[in-house]
Amino acid sequence: MKEVLFLLLPQYADHELPFLGMAIASDETGMKEHPKYVNKVVAASLDPVTSIAGLRTLPDYSFATMPQDYAALVLIGGYGWTGPEAALLTPIVAKAIEEGKVVGAICNAASWMASQGFLNQVRHTGNGLEQLKLWGGENYRNEAGYVNRQAVSDGSIVTANGTAGLEFAREMLKVLATDSEETIDRYYLFNKQGLVSLTAPRPRFFFNTIGLFTTDNARIVAFYRDIFGFETSWNGTDPNVEMTLGSSRIILFPRDAFEQMTSQPYAYPQGNNGTMEISFDVPTFADVDKEYERAVSRGAKPIFAPTTEPWGQRTCYVADPEGNLIEISSFFE
């Protein structure tokens, strides 16, 4: 049974460790009878290492005695990543990456990874791009690879910010394949939403999403991704596309494929589609103007320039390449 090694430096962040460690060792019913991995703690020495909360953890290994054969290194954040112990980890982490082992880094540990040049070839996140640039200096050369998400995995490297202990755990569990993806997602959802929310009476309907029937999926994907920041894992060929922006979601489906699926033709609006709209809120009036100009400069069709209405809303409209109307507005000066 391979080991997952949690690397703890003095004043490590207690809250960044439990979700991952628990899911490796236990499931919904109790301790796993046959876990795929076992958790171990590594520190600079075998002396107890003290967390930010003042809790003392007795390491299983020191940097000098840790095994060479293991499944993953987990670099837990905290205030020790600017101290002398962190410098001792550079060759250890470099070797792990070279050998293709899983390496996870959260909070200041991700910033330390940037400072060592370990994030220059992968998509990643951390405690904000500015902190990565500050810590990384000349060794950090992958600003384009930064993703503004709670946690990001790319190959065998997982990074997260300091508020993302649960998201970090989910990404690590999936990379390590500790359980089925369904089990991992269920674990994440249970801890993210909580028992009360998940067991509350469910309404008859939940509003699901907005669907757009397209003539060119690739063009519409690029439009909503590049202008409005939607994300998608679409492979470029499947007819069904799901795009998300935070908790919002749109789906795209080719018109011809939908007609084939439902065995009937449909009438589609020509030009600007006045039957529906997609609406986005922005923080202030100034943002309405800024986002309107940005959208138009990137290919959105201008429909209605920013205007402050008598009811106190500043609003504007553009259209996507299929003619669907998009409102951008704010009620706050």
Secondary structure, DSSP 8 states (H G I E B T S, - for coil): -EEEEEE--TTB-GGGSHHHHHHHHEETTEE-SS-SEEEEEEESSSS-EEBTTS-EE--SEETTT--S--SEEEE--BSGGGSHHHHTTHHHHHHHHHTT-EEEEETHHHHHHHHTTTTTTS-B--S-HHHHHHHHGGG---GGGB--SSEEEETTEEEE-TT-HHHHHHHHHHHHT-S-HHHHHHHHHHHHH-HHHHHS---S-----EEEEES-HHHHHHHHHHHH--B----SS-S-EEEEETTEEEEEEEHHHHHHHHTS------SSEEEEEEEEE-SSHHHHHHHHHHHHHTT-EEEEEEEE-TTS-EEEEEE-TT-EEEEEEES--
